[in-house]
Amino acid sequence: MNQPTVSLTDISTYLPGEPIGADYYANFAGSDDLAANLMFRAPKFRHHVGPDETATDMVERATQGLIDRHGQDAIANVDVLITHAQMPDIPFYGGGGAIAHRLGMRPSWCWICTTVAARRSCWVSRCPSLLASGQGRTALIAVAQNAAGQIFDQPGVRCKAQSSVPGDGAAVGLVTVSDESPILDIECRTYGEYAGDMTLAIDPPASGGSPAPVRAASGSPKRRS
């Protein structure tokens, strides 16, 4: 028996706030060994999540485009929900339940992915196979990047070269059992040799069992040039 065809039927995105130019960070730039690194070359503009804007808010606003084009029922009747937020609204267990409630959904499956962004394509690869196996007819994949305005705009961080690179936003994809826009293949590659290139530094240093500053855990007011 042939497996049903699975399609990426539609996508929708959301960008918070007004664009922030590279000159905003130039005003705070300090001496940094990474400043000349190609990886940290600043784009002309990026967006930052609002001080009171949650990842759930961002996903809801991104999903509005799908609702406008396909109707509320297309979202309310989703069988599978896969979510990821760079900084979950509630640590450890993410916002899958809150997103489902906000969108009026009661999915049979809810995957809340809390690992790093490099694994997103691997999560997405499981969605078509789940639908093709008969576990549902529709799925919503929802991701939110919200670390730029919460971490990289902190006074002690925004002077670093890497702070001018990230931006915030949300995207959702509607996946359905149909032949409207078939998913031909998904490829996921892992380069473990570069795992040590990303680090998290706490100033002053603290061990896992010691109290540490939480300056990077909350948003800060914008001072845009």
HELIX and SHEET records of a PDB file:
HELIX    1   1 ALA A   22  ALA A   26  1                                   5    
HELIX    2   2 LEU A   38  PHE A   40  5                                   3    
HELIX    3   3 ALA A   55  HIS A   70  1                                  16    
HELIX    4   4 GLN A   72  ALA A   76  1                                   5    
HELIX    5   5 GLY A   96  ARG A  102  1                                   7    
HELIX    6   6 ALA A  117  ARG A  119  5                                   3    
HELIX    7   7 ARG A  120  ALA A  132  1                                  13    
HELIX    8   8 ALA A  161  SER A  164  5                                   4    
HELIX    9   9 GLY A  192  ASP A  197  5                                   6    
HELIX   10  10 ARG A  215  ALA A  217  5                                   3    
SHEET    1   A 5 VAL A   6  TYR A  14  0                                        
SHEET    2   A 5 GLY A 169  VAL A 177 -1                                        
SHEET    3   A 5 THR A 138  GLN A 145 -1                                        
SHEET    4   A 5 VAL A  80  ALA A  85  1                                        
SHEET    5   A 5 TRP A 109  ILE A 112  1                                        
SHEET    1   B 2 ILE A  20  GLY A  21  0                                        
SHEET    2   B 2 PHE A  45  ARG A  46 -1                                        
END                                                                             
